[in-house]
Amino acid sequence: MKEIKILGENIRRYRQFKGLTQSDLAAKVGLNKDTISKIELGERKNPGLKYIISICRELDIEMEELFMEDPTTKTIKLVLSDQNMQSLERILAEITKESPKKKE
């Protein structure tokens, strides 16, 4: 099923963007790491609506974003918290091949 693969890829993309490990996300939504891994790999055919809603809540995204074939066409709303700022700094450092600047 194409939708299951898209769902898994998008969960992985948004999870990594938020700086979460599979274990982090699993703990937050009441699953285990292996289940999150299977969902991301498209091996779990029915993750359950309850868990999809929880995943969306933890990743701060709308449910529709998990099923978009190309989520890069949607504007991502970023609330600048300390955690989001650190994630953004890591992404920018990777893009520019610089190390993140330390806060003084």
URWOVEN-V81822 format. One record per pair of residues at least 24 apart in sequence whose C-alpha atoms are under 10 Angstrom apart, sorted by the first residue. I is the first residue (numbers start at 1). J is the second residue. Records with the same first field share a line. If there is no record, write none. Layout:
I = J, J
This chain:
1 = 42, 43, 45
2 = 42, 67, 69
3 = 42, 45, 66, 67, 68, 69
4 = 39, 40, 41, 42, 43, 44, 45, 46, 47, 66, 67
5 = 39, 40, 41, 42, 43, 44, 45, 67, 69
6 = 40, 41, 42, 66, 67, 68, 69, 70, 71
7 = 39, 40, 41, 42, 47, 52, 63, 64, 65, 66, 67, 68, 69
8 = 36, 37, 38, 39, 40, 41, 42, 43, 44, 66, 67
9 = 39, 40, 41, 42, 66, 67, 69
10 = 40, 65, 66, 67, 68, 69, 70, 71
11 = 36, 37, 39, 40, 41, 52, 55, 56, 59, 65, 66, 67
12 = 36, 37, 39, 40, 41, 66
13 = 40, 66, 71
14 = 55, 56, 59, 60, 61, 65, 66, 71, 76
15 = 55, 56, 58, 59, 60
16 = 59, 87
17 = 59, 84, 87, 88, 90, 91
18 = 58, 59, 60, 83, 84, 85, 86, 87, 88
19 = 83, 84, 86, 87, 88, 90, 91
20 = 58, 59, 87
25 = 54, 55, 58, 59
26 = 51, 55
28 = 54, 55, 57, 58
29 = 53, 54, 55, 56, 57, 58
30 = 54, 55
